[in-house]
Amino acid sequence: MAEKTNVVTDEKIEKYLDITGRALGKLRVAAPERSFNRRLADSFLEMANCYYSDAKHFKESGDVVTAFAAVNYAHAWLDCGARIGLFDVDGDDVLFTLYERCGQAPRTGRTRILSSSGRAACGPPSAGRR
């Protein structure tokens, strides 16, 4: 029988908390100190940290579904900040979703979406990971 993938387990929560924790530890705010983008970066990072903290709290309370939602929200803030250049992630396309051209001709306007799992999918620039 195939393993169920639609069940939120403690192991799955731990995996995602670990990935997001490592991402939080790796990124560096790239925006200059006295810029509007620095305020945006700080806000994105605050949101990510709050959702990450909430995820740990919900997991400890036994609410794994809400914990799973919160950790994914946390990581989404990090991915967004990395994609638009607020965070320097040293090109890490394992922990972060980065923007990069597909191997297709530039006239197609298609992009590659790289997920934290390493899977890539081509699609229009508005395509999302989650």
N, C-alpha and C positions, 0 to 999 in steps of 0.2 A: 504494500500500500504506500502511495506517495505521501511524503511529509506535508502536513498542512502548513501553508504559508500565510493564512489569514488569521492566525492566532498570535496575540501579543504575549510573549513569554518573558519571564525574568531575564533569561539569557539574551533575548532580543533587546530589551531595554538596556541591559548592561553594555551590549555591543554599541548601541547608538550613543549612550552616555560617554563611553570611552572615545568614540570617534569625535564627538563634539568637544569633549574635554581636551583632546589633543589638538583640535583645530583652534580652540581658544588660546592654547599655549603657544601655538606657532605663529599666528598672525601678528603683524606689526601695523600700526596705524600709519598710512602713507601720506595723508594730507598734512600740509604745513600747519604748524601750531596755531597761527592767528588767521585761519581761513574759515570760510563758511563750510567747506568740505570737512574740516576737522570737527566742526560741531556735528555734522551729519555722521561722521565716522564714530564719534563718541556716543551719539544717540543709538546707532546701529549696535555698537558693542554693548551698551547698557541693556538694550532690549534682549540681545542674545544671552547675556549673563543672567538676566531676570528669568527668562524662559528656561534656561539650563537649571537654575536654582529651583524653580517650580517643578521641573521634571524630577529632580532628585527627591523633593518633598513628596510629590504624588507617589513615586515608587515606594518610598519608605512607608507611606500610608496605605499601601496595598492597591492603589488605583493605577494599575499599569496602563490602561487605555489612555487616561489623561496624561500620564507620564510620557507615553509614546508620542502623543500629539505635541506636548510641550517641547520635548527634545527636538522634534522635527521643525517646529517653529524657530527654536534657537538656532539650529543649523541653517535654516533658510535665511535668517538675518546675516549670518556669516558669509554664506554663498553670495548673497546679493552685494554685500560690501566688497567682497573680493572681485566679483565680476565687473563692478563699475569703478574699480580702482581706489576705493577708500582704504582698503587693506592691502598690504604687501604680503603675499603668501608664498613668495619665492617660487612661483610657478607650480605649486603643488596641486596637481589635478587628481590626487587620490583623496585628500581631505576636503577639497573644495571643488565646486563646479565653476570651471573657467570658460571663457569665450575664445573660440579658435576657429579658423577657416577649415572647411572640409577640403578634401583633395580635388574638388570639382573646380571647374573654370570660375574665375571671380565674377563673371557676369550672372551667375545663378543666384547670387545673394543668399546662398544657404550657409548655415553655420553648423559647427559640431558642438553638441552639448555633452560635456564630460561630467559624469556623476561621480560621487564619492566611491561608488563601487567599481569605477573604471570603465563602465559601459558607455559607448558613444552612440548617439543617434543624430542623423542629419535632419534638419528641419529649418523652418523660417526663423529669423532672429528672435521672434516672440515665443518660440517653443520653450517649454519649461521642463524641469527635471522631476518634480514631484507631482 
